[in-house]
Amino acid sequence: MGMLKEFKEFAVRGSVIDLAVGVIIGAAFGKIVTSLVEQVIMPPIGLLLGGVDFSRLKWVLAAENPATEAIEEVAIRYGAFINTLVQFVIVAFVIFLMVKGINSLRRKQADEPEAAPAAPTATEALLTEIRDALKARPGG
């Protein structure tokens, strides 16, 4: 029973929930970036380069033999790698912008002067005077 309670405490901690939310949002963001690269960015680039479809670019090492099903095509799909590389650059740039923004906010908070401590109340002032008077007495 102790392990179940310990797991419950672990699972409901704020940092674990924040991490779970981050992973879910990150996965959704990854799908958005994949779609952006494959369906928006790469088609115009391929068109500018003479109608190239990057997702289909490959170097065939061993062609598929239609006579036998045992030998499938062996190819290096460098076009898919280029798509993935572009996706990585976009994600890395967005993360860079997020970290830069967070650091900027942290610097602004650190640069803000802290509020001056409140003036002592009348009771505190009186007690401070009494303390100082007792210290000033000989033998005090």
Secondary structure by P-SEA (a helix, b strand, c coil): caaaaaaaaaaacaaaaaaaaaaaaaaaaaaaaaaaaacccaaaaaaaacccccccbbbbccccccccccccccccaaaaaaaaaaaaaaaaaaaaaaaaaaaaaaaaaaaccccccccccaaaaaaaaaaaaaaacccc
